[in-house]
Structure formats: structure tokens, C-alpha cells
Amino acid sequence: MNTQQWLLALCLTASVPVHASPAFQPIEVKDAELSTLRGRFVMPGRIISFGVVMSTTWQNANGDIIGANANLQVQASTIKPQFYVQMVNQKGTGTANLAQNPGQGVITGGAGLTATQGVTQSVRAAGDNNTAYNNVDLSVTQASQAPAVTAPQGQVLAPGSSITGSNGAGSLTVASNGNGVQLSIQANNNQGTTLQSLGQGGLSQLTALTGSTNQVTNLTQLNVVLGNKLPASGSIDAGLSQLKGLRNMGY
């Protein structure tokens, strides 16, 4: 047994209380210790493809639709990860005169919703006949090789830049900054706002409706493909060899 293995055995022996029976009894882990743990690791090289698709759309009472799709696909062959943005701009056929009848709803508070961690989803409505949809979809699959990637479509969203668009439904901004990627819509005629952002360890989908007969959708899809090829026998043996020091202790 080499020196490293003897050191491992000695450390384990010293850490076991003499009165413990059986050894390695479960003990409570304090909250302060749990707060430093993150379950975010996988075996090196296991992820062979990773993709993000973000979509935000707003449709008003006349059927006008403004929105965008932001797509990121990363594989081993990817030279430079980039978001590609495709705009959604459709003219409706409705006859509602929204300019003469703007939204009258009032929504107060909610400033803290933009300063949360993890996943935050919020829909606040002060109007009638509205539909709002927030969803996060996570897909984890296994494959022997990364899936084929089609040629990216749309405009490149460079770091620190933004892409904008507008129509009868409202104004759209897709921005990339130090906080991640954001898709936001300011609806016309005081109909409301929506924001979807991803980055800095969090995902937010926030909608505020102050008008009527609007349809809002926020969707984020995370697609992960794990390689299902078994590791080489040499790597398994290397891991098992680290446990040999436990044999003399009866484990």
C-alpha cells in the first residue's frame, strides 16, 4: 500500500469516535454547511450537447403579435457559443380601437420579483379576459453521439448588445448583459408588460396585465444530452484503487 493510501486510512480512523457503534453513524448536517453544497456536477465529458430556447410573445385584442425566440446550442464542435434571435411580428385582423380604450388596470408592488434567486414565475392581472402562460421545460436524454445541429437562424445577439422590434402589440427588446439574457415586452395602450430573463443562477418569468383580452407566453426549454458510452476500464480501476485503504478497516 502506498503512502497516500495509508494517509487516507489513518484520517478515516482518526475521524471515527471510539464509542461509535456501529461506526459511521448518521449525524445532522448544519444549515451553514448545507448552504455551501451544490448538486450541479456530472462526470467530466458526460454532457455532449446542451441547448437553451427562450420564447416570449404578446398578442393583443386585435390579434397583433410581437415576440422573439432566442436559441443557444453548444456541443463539443461549437466554436463560439452564441444566442440567435428570431423576431415574431404578425399583424392581426381585429377591429378593437385600443388607442381610444387603453387599459385602466393598476398593479402596485412587486419590485422584489426581479431580485430573486432560482426560478421565479409571476402573473399579475388587473384586466379582463387575459391569458398568461409561464413554463420551464427541462429535457435530459442519453445518446451515443450529439444530435445533428441545423444551421442557426436569425440575428446574432452579441454580449452587451440588444435587438429591438415593434408593431401594434407593443415594443420588444432582447438584450444580453452581465446579468444574462432578457426578453421584455412593453405592450401598447397600457396593456401591460412581460419580462423573461435567464442568468446569474436564476430564471424569471414575470407578467403584469393592466388591459384586457391579451395573450402572453413565456417559455424556456433546457435540453441536455448525456453520452451513454461506458467509461474505459482504466478509469474505473483508478477510482477503485482509491478505496483499497479501507480494506484493513473491515469495509
Backbone bond lengths (Angstrom), bond angles and torsions (degrees), N, CA, C in turn:
res aa  C-N    CA-C-N  psi(-1)  N-CA   C-N-CA  omega(-1)  CA-C   N-CA-C  phi
1 M - - - 1.463 - - 1.519 109.10 -
2 N 1.358 117.75 132.93 1.453 119.69 -176.24 1.523 110.99 -81.11
3 T 1.335 115.51 176.27 1.468 121.42 -174.62 1.524 112.33 -62.83
4 Q 1.354 117.41 -41.13 1.469 120.41 -179.05 1.516 111.47 -61.67
5 Q 1.332 116.25 -39.87 1.468 119.46 -179.25 1.529 111.09 -68.45
6 W 1.356 116.88 -38.37 1.461 119.15 176.85 1.519 110.92 -63.66
7 L 1.353 116.93 -39.27 1.462 119.73 178.97 1.526 111.03 -63.83
8 L 1.338 116.83 -39.94 1.455 120.34 178.07 1.512 110.81 -61.81
9 A 1.337 117.20 -43.49 1.456 121.05 -179.51 1.518 111.34 -64.86
10 L 1.337 116.83 -41.70 1.460 120.37 179.97 1.521 111.78 -65.01
11 C 1.347 116.81 -40.77 1.463 120.03 179.52 1.512 111.73 -64.33
12 L 1.333 115.99 -40.69 1.459 119.32 178.73 1.519 111.27 -66.09
13 T 1.339 116.67 -39.38 1.461 120.52 179.47 1.514 111.05 -63.65
14 A 1.336 116.42 -42.62 1.462 120.38 -178.27 1.515 112.31 -68.19
15 S 1.331 117.63 -25.87 1.459 120.60 -176.03 1.511 113.39 -85.31
16 V 1.337 119.07 -9.67 1.461 122.64 -178.40 1.517 109.59 -91.22
17 P 1.349 119.59 120.08 1.474 120.98 177.91 1.519 110.82 -60.43
18 V 1.362 114.98 143.44 1.462 119.26 -178.35 1.514 111.30 -63.11
19 H 1.357 116.55 -33.80 1.464 119.96 -175.36 1.517 112.73 -85.58
20 A 1.349 118.50 -3.30 1.457 120.23 -176.97 1.505 110.60 -68.56
21 S 1.335 116.48 128.00 1.460 120.73 178.45 1.520 108.52 -149.95
22 P 1.324 119.56 111.81 1.463 124.41 -5.06 1.517 111.60 -74.49
23 A 1.328 117.17 168.63 1.450 121.74 -179.66 1.523 110.50 -66.27
24 F 1.325 115.08 159.96 1.459 122.50 179.52 1.524 112.33 60.17
25 Q 1.310 116.65 44.33 1.455 119.77 174.30 1.524 109.40 -68.18
26 P 1.339 118.26 146.49 1.464 120.30 -179.77 1.520 111.33 -65.87
27 I 1.325 115.78 141.10 1.453 121.49 176.16 1.519 108.52 -129.43
28 E 1.331 116.61 158.53 1.452 121.26 -179.52 1.520 110.46 -75.56
29 V 1.338 116.00 135.89 1.457 121.95 175.97 1.520 107.96 -97.24
30 K 1.313 115.87 127.80 1.459 120.62 -176.48 1.526 111.16 -69.39
31 D 1.336 116.20 154.01 1.465 121.72 -179.51 1.522 111.72 -58.82
32 A 1.327 116.98 -37.33 1.462 120.14 -179.55 1.529 111.61 -61.49
33 E 1.346 115.89 -35.30 1.462 119.92 178.80 1.524 110.91 -75.43
34 L 1.338 116.41 -39.28 1.463 119.70 179.26 1.520 111.40 -64.07
35 S 1.333 117.23 -31.53 1.462 120.14 -177.04 1.517 112.92 -67.10
36 T 1.347 116.93 -16.40 1.469 119.93 179.87 1.520 112.33 -94.73
37 L 1.324 117.73 -2.73 1.461 121.60 -177.66 1.515 110.00 -96.33
38 R 1.327 116.62 140.31 1.460 121.72 178.74 1.536 108.48 -135.95
39 G 1.327 116.28 126.36 1.457 119.91 178.99 1.515 111.67 -89.07
40 R 1.303 116.69 64.88 1.461 119.74 -172.35 1.521 113.05 -121.30
41 F 1.317 118.56 12.36 1.448 119.93 -172.45 1.532 112.14 -107.34
42 V 1.312 116.16 144.49 1.455 123.36 171.93 1.522 107.28 -130.38
43 M 1.317 116.83 168.41 1.453 120.36 -179.52 1.521 110.49 -61.94
44 P 1.325 117.27 141.23 1.469 120.43 -179.61 1.526 111.38 -55.38
45 G 1.324 115.83 135.44 1.452 120.59 177.86 1.509 115.01 78.69
46 R 1.333 118.28 0.31 1.463 120.33 -177.02 1.525 111.63 -73.74
47 I 1.329 117.92 -37.11 1.462 120.77 179.31 1.525 108.81 -79.46
48 I 1.332 116.67 119.13 1.459 120.68 -179.38 1.517 112.09 -108.96
49 S 1.340 117.41 -8.95 1.459 120.52 176.79 1.519 109.18 -159.50
50 F 1.336 115.52 138.39 1.453 120.84 179.57 1.520 108.40 -142.22
51 G 1.324 116.81 131.82 1.456 120.09 -178.22 1.518 112.30 -140.18
52 V 1.327 115.90 149.91 1.463 123.18 177.05 1.524 108.05 -130.54
53 V 1.335 116.56 131.66 1.458 122.06 174.00 1.527 107.52 -127.86
54 M 1.343 115.91 121.83 1.465 121.80 177.53 1.523 108.68 -117.02
55 S 1.331 116.09 132.60 1.458 121.01 -178.36 1.525 109.50 -135.67
56 T 1.332 116.04 131.54 1.463 122.28 176.82 1.524 108.62 -136.36
57 T 1.337 117.79 128.70 1.465 121.80 178.10 1.519 110.53 -138.84
58 W 1.339 114.84 152.22 1.475 122.02 176.33 1.522 108.00 -136.01
59 Q 1.334 115.83 126.32 1.457 121.79 176.21 1.523 108.88 -118.90
60 N 1.332 116.60 128.54 1.463 119.90 -178.54 1.529 111.40 -93.77
61 A 1.319 116.38 -173.89 1.461 121.31 -175.41 1.519 112.48 -65.83
62 N 1.314 119.31 -23.72 1.466 122.66 178.58 1.525 112.71 -86.28
63 G 1.343 117.12 -5.64 1.454 120.46 -178.39 1.517 114.02 91.09
64 D 1.339 118.44 1.58 1.464 120.48 174.75 1.525 109.17 -66.42
65 I 1.330 116.78 135.78 1.462 121.46 -178.29 1.522 109.45 -124.55
66 I 1.327 116.34 129.35 1.453 123.02 172.65 1.529 107.23 -124.43
67 G 1.326 116.75 141.91 1.458 119.06 -179.53 1.509 111.43 176.44
68 A 1.338 115.07 -173.76 1.462 120.57 -179.37 1.517 109.64 -160.83
69 N 1.341 115.09 154.71 1.458 123.32 171.99 1.527 107.63 -119.91
70 A 1.327 116.51 127.26 1.464 121.76 177.29 1.518 108.59 -114.09
71 N 1.327 116.90 126.97 1.462 122.12 -171.69 1.522 110.46 -126.32
72 L 1.335 115.96 132.61 1.467 122.64 175.06 1.512 108.88 -131.67
73 Q 1.333 117.16 129.43 1.461 121.62 178.87 1.519 108.59 -131.83
74 V 1.337 116.78 126.00 1.462 121.58 -177.82 1.523 109.41 -125.15
75 Q 1.326 115.82 128.73 1.455 123.13 174.23 1.530 108.53 -136.79
76 A 1.335 114.86 176.26 1.459 118.78 -179.64 1.521 111.67 -60.33
77 S 1.337 116.94 -29.85 1.459 120.98 -178.08 1.522 113.37 -87.52
78 T 1.348 117.27 -2.26 1.457 120.41 -178.22 1.530 110.34 -68.92
79 I 1.297 115.60 125.33 1.464 119.87 -178.54 1.530 110.62 -78.68
80 K 1.320 117.40 -47.24 1.455 121.91 -177.43 1.525 109.00 -145.18
81 P 1.345 117.92 109.71 1.472 119.28 179.56 1.520 110.93 -61.65
82 Q 1.343 116.52 130.52 1.451 121.51 -179.35 1.519 110.21 -144.69
83 F 1.327 115.85 146.35 1.449 121.19 171.64 1.526 108.69 -86.58
84 Y 1.335 115.39 134.24 1.460 121.84 175.40 1.525 107.83 -113.14
85 V 1.321 116.46 130.60 1.460 122.35 -172.42 1.527 110.02 -113.02
86 Q 1.331 115.59 128.10 1.457 122.49 173.81 1.528 108.25 -113.99
87 M 1.310 116.77 124.80 1.453 121.63 -177.96 1.532 110.95 -81.67
88 V 1.334 115.68 148.71 1.461 123.12 174.29 1.528 106.81 -116.42
89 N 1.344 116.29 119.28 1.467 120.64 -176.29 1.529 108.09 -146.34
90 Q 1.339 115.87 103.33 1.458 120.54 -177.11 1.528 110.38 -128.43
91 K 1.323 114.97 139.38 1.459 121.47 178.11 1.518 110.08 -91.03
92 G 1.333 116.72 130.70 1.455 120.95 179.99 1.521 112.26 -86.61
93 T 1.331 115.71 175.41 1.473 121.73 -178.50 1.524 112.04 -118.21
94 G 1.349 116.87 11.14 1.465 119.87 -178.36 1.522 112.47 -74.58
95 T 1.313 115.12 169.14 1.474 120.92 -177.31 1.528 112.72 -121.30
96 A 1.332 117.61 10.01 1.463 119.78 -179.74 1.527 109.60 -67.08
97 N 1.315 116.08 132.75 1.466 121.54 179.50 1.529 108.52 -92.51
98 L 1.331 115.76 84.16 1.457 120.17 -175.07 1.520 112.29 -70.58
99 A 1.343 117.08 -26.97 1.462 119.35 -179.92 1.527 111.16 -64.21
100 Q 1.338 116.26 -34.60 1.462 119.81 179.63 1.529 112.18 -87.32
101 N 1.332 116.10 -15.12 1.466 120.13 -179.03 1.532 109.52 -131.18
102 P 1.317 118.36 67.71 1.469 120.75 -178.89 1.521 110.90 -70.63
103 G 1.336 114.83 165.39 1.453 119.74 178.70 1.518 111.55 -62.97
104 Q 1.333 115.57 140.07 1.461 121.50 -178.04 1.521 112.28 -109.66
105 G 1.309 117.41 -2.25 1.465 120.17 -176.39 1.522 112.07 -71.49
106 V 1.328 115.13 153.78 1.461 121.89 179.32 1.531 108.39 -130.33
107 I 1.324 116.56 126.28 1.461 122.27 177.65 1.523 107.52 -119.62
108 T 1.323 116.88 128.31 1.454 121.56 -179.82 1.522 110.81 -118.65
109 G 1.346 115.78 158.26 1.460 120.66 178.61 1.515 111.95 77.50
110 G 1.319 114.74 -168.76 1.457 120.75 177.14 1.507 115.07 88.07
111 A 1.337 118.35 8.18 1.465 119.70 -178.60 1.526 111.77 -62.41
112 G 1.321 117.59 -31.07 1.460 120.88 -178.45 1.515 114.26 -71.12
113 L 1.331 118.27 -13.27 1.461 120.75 -178.72 1.524 112.44 -64.66
114 T 1.309 118.25 -23.99 1.461 121.30 -179.35 1.519 112.29 -88.71
115 A 1.335 117.96 1.71 1.463 120.92 -177.53 1.521 111.54 -121.47
116 T 1.325 117.48 29.19 1.456 121.86 -178.34 1.517 111.00 -98.72
117 Q 1.338 116.06 165.64 1.456 123.07 175.36 1.530 109.02 -112.20
118 G 1.339 115.80 157.49 1.456 119.62 -178.44 1.513 110.84 80.33
119 V 1.332 116.27 -147.88 1.469 122.00 -178.20 1.524 109.41 -100.00
120 T 1.335 116.60 124.79 1.463 122.43 178.37 1.520 108.90 -123.49
121 Q 1.329 116.76 122.71 1.455 122.40 178.51 1.526 108.60 -127.52
122 S 1.319 115.31 128.05 1.465 119.27 -177.19 1.522 110.21 -144.97
123 V 1.341 115.69 135.64 1.461 123.07 171.86 1.517 107.37 -130.23
124 R 1.334 116.41 119.28 1.466 121.75 178.05 1.525 107.80 -123.59
125 A 1.316 115.76 125.41 1.462 120.39 -173.56 1.516 111.07 -125.74
126 A 1.338 115.19 134.75 1.463 121.69 174.36 1.525 109.12 -130.31
127 G 1.333 116.17 37.70 1.454 122.64 178.88 1.513 109.96 -143.68
128 D 1.325 116.67 -172.36 1.459 121.66 -176.73 1.527 111.09 -117.70
129 N 1.346 114.05 153.41 1.474 121.75 172.39 1.529 112.99 58.18
130 N 1.331 116.82 36.30 1.455 121.36 177.83 1.525 110.31 -99.32
131 T 1.334 114.84 154.65 1.462 121.97 174.63 1.524 108.03 -131.52
132 A 1.326 116.64 127.83 1.470 121.11 178.95 1.522 108.79 -133.49
133 Y 1.327 115.35 137.36 1.464 120.92 -173.48 1.521 109.14 -135.97
134 N 1.351 117.12 118.99 1.460 123.64 173.08 1.521 108.70 -116.28
135 N 1.332 116.56 133.16 1.456 118.22 -179.23 1.526 110.54 -152.77
136 V 1.334 115.37 143.94 1.463 123.00 174.11 1.516 107.22 -124.24
137 D 1.321 116.46 125.68 1.455 121.70 -177.36 1.527 109.07 -119.54
138 L 1.329 116.79 122.92 1.467 122.43 179.40 1.515 109.10 -115.09
139 S 1.333 116.16 122.17 1.458 121.69 -179.57 1.528 109.32 -120.19
140 V 1.343 116.34 120.28 1.467 122.03 176.91 1.517 107.93 -120.82
141 T 1.315 117.05 117.27 1.463 122.33 -179.28 1.524 109.79 -127.71
142 Q 1.334 114.77 170.65 1.454 120.99 177.49 1.523 109.66 -121.94
143 A 1.314 116.07 146.70 1.460 121.35 179.70 1.516 108.71 -157.99
144 S 1.325 114.88 159.60 1.462 119.76 178.95 1.517 112.40 -78.43
145 Q 1.332 116.29 -20.82 1.454 120.53 177.63 1.525 109.65 -151.10
146 A 1.313 116.39 160.47 1.461 120.81 -178.33 1.522 110.08 -65.78
147 P 1.325 117.83 143.59 1.466 120.54 179.23 1.523 110.83 -67.33
148 A 1.323 114.89 155.16 1.468 119.83 178.27 1.518 109.86 -66.09
149 V 1.313 116.06 140.75 1.452 121.88 -178.70 1.523 109.06 -109.45
150 T 1.324 116.39 125.72 1.460 120.53 177.24 1.527 110.03 -75.45
151 A 1.294 115.67 160.48 1.459 120.30 179.45 1.527 109.87 -60.78
152 P 1.329 118.26 130.67 1.463 120.25 -178.25 1.514 112.07 -62.36
153 Q 1.342 115.24 143.43 1.450 121.83 -179.36 1.536 109.69 -116.74
154 G 1.313 116.92 147.44 1.447 121.10 175.22 1.518 113.17 102.02
155 Q 1.332 114.70 -172.46 1.455 121.87 -178.08 1.528 110.34 -87.77
156 V 1.318 115.91 144.29 1.460 120.85 177.13 1.531 109.03 -77.87
157 L 1.329 115.99 128.97 1.457 121.32 176.45 1.526 107.98 -94.88
158 A 1.321 116.23 97.27 1.455 121.13 -178.04 1.527 110.19 -74.30
159 P 1.339 118.33 150.17 1.469 120.85 177.18 1.523 111.29 -55.55
160 G 1.320 115.83 134.36 1.456 121.21 179.43 1.511 115.12 78.53
161 S 1.337 117.67 7.88 1.464 121.07 -178.73 1.522 110.54 -113.74
162 S 1.329 115.69 176.95 1.456 121.18 178.57 1.522 109.47 -146.03
163 I 1.331 115.48 156.41 1.460 123.57 176.60 1.521 106.93 -126.48
164 T 1.321 117.31 133.04 1.462 120.70 -174.85 1.529 111.01 -125.80
165 G 1.323 115.33 160.67 1.458 122.31 176.24 1.516 109.27 -163.57
166 S 1.330 116.28 162.25 1.461 119.71 -179.70 1.522 109.93 -157.91
167 N 1.333 115.18 157.24 1.465 123.02 171.52 1.524 107.46 -160.99
168 G 1.332 117.04 -159.19 1.454 119.64 -176.83 1.512 113.95 -64.36
169 A 1.349 117.47 -22.32 1.459 120.37 -178.62 1.521 112.29 -78.84
170 G 1.341 117.46 -34.25 1.454 118.97 -178.37 1.510 111.93 160.13
171 S 1.331 115.78 -164.69 1.458 122.91 -178.50 1.517 109.59 -116.05
172 L 1.336 115.71 135.66 1.460 122.67 -176.64 1.512 109.92 -116.66
173 T 1.346 116.39 140.93 1.457 122.28 174.19 1.519 109.09 -134.06
174 V 1.323 116.47 127.16 1.462 122.63 172.32 1.519 106.51 -113.03
175 A 1.334 117.21 118.60 1.457 120.93 -172.19 1.515 111.19 -129.72
176 S 1.333 114.91 146.61 1.464 122.36 174.27 1.518 107.25 -121.85
177 N 1.331 115.40 120.85 1.461 119.56 179.59 1.518 109.50 -141.40
178 G 1.319 116.38 -167.06 1.457 119.75 -178.14 1.509 114.00 -65.25
179 N 1.328 117.84 -14.69 1.460 121.67 -179.88 1.524 113.10 -96.54
180 G 1.330 118.16 0.42 1.452 121.10 179.35 1.514 111.70 118.45
181 V 1.331 115.69 -147.43 1.461 122.55 -178.64 1.528 109.37 -113.62
182 Q 1.331 116.61 134.47 1.458 121.66 -179.05 1.519 110.55 -128.89
183 L 1.341 115.93 137.25 1.456 123.26 171.80 1.525 106.74 -118.61
184 S 1.322 117.23 118.72 1.464 120.35 -176.95 1.526 110.32 -132.54
185 I 1.330 115.15 146.31 1.467 121.94 178.92 1.514 108.71 -131.99
186 Q 1.310 115.60 129.44 1.460 123.24 170.49 1.520 107.01 -106.80
187 A 1.325 117.06 106.35 1.459 120.86 -176.91 1.526 110.86 -71.85
188 N 1.332 115.48 148.24 1.460 121.05 178.23 1.534 111.19 -72.94
189 N 1.309 114.96 161.73 1.469 123.01 171.81 1.529 112.25 58.54
190 N 1.327 115.14 37.71 1.465 121.31 175.67 1.536 112.69 55.44
191 Q 1.339 115.49 40.33 1.458 119.12 179.98 1.534 112.30 -86.30
192 G 1.345 117.73 -20.50 1.459 119.79 177.31 1.511 112.94 136.34
193 T 1.336 115.59 -169.78 1.467 122.52 -178.38 1.527 109.43 -142.57
194 T 1.327 115.51 158.56 1.455 120.63 171.44 1.515 108.77 -145.83
195 L 1.331 115.53 146.77 1.467 122.09 -178.72 1.515 108.89 -141.01
196 Q 1.328 115.86 133.31 1.454 122.12 173.81 1.527 107.27 -130.45
197 S 1.324 117.17 124.61 1.463 120.51 -177.77 1.517 110.31 -137.19
198 L 1.339 115.33 147.71 1.454 122.46 -179.80 1.519 108.20 -137.48
199 G 1.337 116.25 126.26 1.451 120.49 178.95 1.507 111.82 148.16
200 Q 1.343 116.70 166.29 1.456 122.93 179.23 1.526 111.88 55.65
201 G 1.333 115.83 39.09 1.457 120.19 176.78 1.504 115.57 73.62
202 G 1.341 117.64 16.20 1.451 118.96 -178.33 1.515 113.00 -145.50
203 L 1.320 114.97 158.83 1.467 122.80 174.68 1.515 107.88 -132.24
204 S 1.342 117.12 125.30 1.460 121.74 -179.30 1.518 110.31 -121.92
205 Q 1.329 116.02 138.52 1.454 123.72 174.34 1.527 106.67 -135.31
206 L 1.326 116.07 101.41 1.461 121.56 -171.09 1.522 110.20 -124.32
207 T 1.328 117.14 127.53 1.461 122.50 179.98 1.517 109.83 -131.56
208 A 1.336 116.11 133.43 1.465 122.14 174.67 1.522 107.85 -126.16
209 L 1.338 116.79 121.21 1.462 123.09 -176.20 1.524 109.51 -111.03
210 T 1.332 115.92 116.84 1.461 120.41 179.50 1.527 112.51 -113.17
211 G 1.338 116.79 -0.78 1.455 122.20 176.87 1.512 110.70 -117.77
212 S 1.329 116.83 -157.72 1.460 121.52 -175.64 1.519 111.37 -131.92
213 T 1.362 113.97 154.87 1.467 123.31 174.19 1.533 111.76 59.14
214 N 1.323 115.46 47.18 1.463 121.74 174.30 1.519 109.67 -111.54
215 Q 1.334 116.03 151.68 1.456 122.24 175.64 1.531 108.21 -126.43
216 V 1.338 115.71 119.42 1.462 121.57 -175.09 1.525 109.37 -123.38
217 T 1.328 115.58 136.89 1.462 120.78 -179.71 1.520 110.21 -133.84
218 N 1.327 116.31 129.62 1.463 123.54 170.70 1.525 108.21 -124.32
219 L 1.322 116.63 125.32 1.460 120.99 -177.94 1.516 109.65 -140.44
220 T 1.333 115.92 131.38 1.460 122.16 172.64 1.517 108.63 -125.34
221 Q 1.325 116.47 128.97 1.464 122.90 177.98 1.525 108.83 -117.31
222 L 1.330 115.86 128.71 1.466 122.42 174.43 1.518 107.65 -113.58
223 N 1.312 116.66 119.54 1.463 121.90 -176.83 1.524 109.68 -117.09
224 V 1.338 116.40 120.06 1.459 122.04 -178.92 1.525 108.47 -123.03
225 V 1.328 116.14 131.99 1.464 121.80 176.27 1.513 107.74 -116.82
226 L 1.339 116.13 124.00 1.456 122.26 178.78 1.521 109.70 -103.09
227 G 1.314 116.25 136.22 1.459 120.13 176.64 1.512 110.96 -69.55
228 N 1.324 117.98 133.34 1.456 121.36 -178.51 1.520 113.48 -101.22
229 K 1.325 117.24 13.74 1.460 119.90 175.94 1.519 109.30 -75.19
230 L 1.338 115.73 135.10 1.456 119.81 -179.34 1.520 110.58 -70.59
231 P 1.333 118.22 146.30 1.457 120.16 178.29 1.520 111.52 -67.21
232 A 1.294 115.25 156.96 1.469 119.84 179.16 1.521 109.56 -64.56
233 S 1.346 115.66 150.40 1.457 120.01 -177.59 1.519 111.78 -60.42
234 G 1.318 117.62 -30.30 1.456 120.54 179.82 1.506 112.84 -62.11
235 S 1.364 116.69 -38.12 1.457 119.01 -179.54 1.523 111.04 -70.78
236 I 1.346 117.72 -32.40 1.458 120.79 177.30 1.521 109.90 -67.86
237 D 1.336 117.17 -44.42 1.459 121.12 179.88 1.518 111.10 -61.48
238 A 1.334 116.23 -36.49 1.457 119.28 179.79 1.519 111.00 -64.88
239 G 1.323 116.73 -37.48 1.453 119.40 178.08 1.509 112.44 -70.35
240 L 1.330 117.26 -41.01 1.461 120.58 -179.95 1.515 112.53 -66.72
241 S 1.329 116.41 -32.63 1.456 119.54 -177.89 1.521 111.72 -63.98
242 Q 1.348 117.13 -24.99 1.457 119.89 179.13 1.524 112.05 -71.41
243 L 1.331 117.15 -16.53 1.462 120.95 -178.04 1.527 113.49 -95.04
244 K 1.334 117.65 -3.53 1.464 119.87 -176.41 1.518 112.30 -62.59
245 G 1.337 115.85 -27.99 1.450 118.45 -179.18 1.511 114.00 -65.30
246 L 1.336 117.49 -15.55 1.464 120.87 179.38 1.524 113.32 -82.47
247 R 1.325 116.79 -14.18 1.472 119.04 -174.30 1.520 112.01 -63.26
248 N 1.340 117.45 -40.35 1.458 119.75 -178.75 1.527 113.05 -67.61
249 M 1.339 115.66 -13.78 1.451 120.07 178.62 1.510 112.84 -94.48
250 G 1.334 116.24 -0.32 1.461 119.89 176.83 1.502 114.60 91.63
251 Y 1.340 117.81 14.60 1.457 120.23 -179.63 1.517 110.06 -110.32
